[in-house]
Amino acid sequence: MASRFNHTSKAPSQRQLRAGELIRHELAQILQREEVHDDTLSGLNITVTEVQTSPDLKHANVYVTTLGGIDVDGAVHKLTVASRTIRRTLAPKLALKFIPELRFRKDDSFDNADRISELLRKDR
């Protein structure tokens, strides 16, 4: 996927990609198993599609979507409110010096792909 963290910087380093994938995998497991003890997150079907980290690995944009794309903005808000708890749950599972600050974002890539497919199918 195209870089969405900072449009002016060069491509992400191997270290950033590795850390982002590690965070994505562990975060998906935590949310799937409902290891975060927060009532606002119970019952949410969230898919973590991508994690992009800053060059210093202190910040991470976490792109999420919901099952069927229903109320993604509400899910992002709930995740943002619970981000400190999620970060605390994530910390012991990662072998990183610093646990990045998590910024949850709605993943629009599926909507964009659908829009492009629709444009390609249209008769001219």
Buried (B, 14 or more C-beta within 10 A) or exposed (E): EEEBBEEEEEEBEEEBBEBBEBBBBBBBEBBEEEEBEBEBBEEBEBBBBBBBBBBEBEBBBBBBBBEEEEEBEEBBEBBBBBBEBBBEBBEEBBEBEEBBEBBBBBBEBEEEEEEEEEEEEEEE
